[in-house]
Amino acid sequence: MKTKEELLHEIEAILTYKPENKTSINPNYLEFLEIEDLENIKKGLLNKMGKLKEEDIAWLEQFKKYD
């Protein structure tokens, strides 16, 4: 079974659809999320990522936090 930290890193990788822009999620959220929650988030993202169009990607860019 994967740890919360491993799942968080996998979710960040899914959200980083442009290699030059790394997405980071505040690890403090792990305190409030269970492994099942993280697995469901990952599964939902994987399902949605296959349906993204270029316009959607441009729209999503505005919500990303850059370091």
GIDAFEN-V387348 format. One record per pair of residues at least 12 apart in sequence whose ideal C-beta (glycine too) atoms are under 10 Angstrom apart, sorted by the first residue. I is the first residue (numbers start at 0). J is the second residue. Records with the same first field share a line. If there is no record, write none. Layout:
I: J / J
//
This chain:
0: 34 / 38
1: 34 / 37 / 38 / 41
2: 29 / 34 / 37
3: 26 / 28 / 29 / 30 / 32 / 33 / 34 / 36 / 37
4: 26 / 29 / 37
5: 34 / 37
6: 29 / 32 / 34 / 36 / 37 / 38 / 40 / 41
7: 23 / 24 / 25 / 26 / 28 / 29 / 32 / 37 / 40 / 41
8: 23 / 24 / 26
9: 37 / 38 / 40 / 41 / 44 / 45
10: 22 / 24 / 37 / 38 / 40 / 41 / 43 / 44 / 45
11: 23 / 24
12: 41 / 44
13: 40 / 41 / 43 / 44 / 45 / 47 / 48
14: 44 / 48 / 59 / 63
15: 63
16: 48 / 51 / 56 / 59 / 60
17: 56 / 60 / 63
20: 60 / 63 / 65 / 66
21: 63 / 65 / 66
22: 63 / 64 / 65 / 66
23: 63 / 64 / 65 / 66
24: 40 / 64
25: 64
//
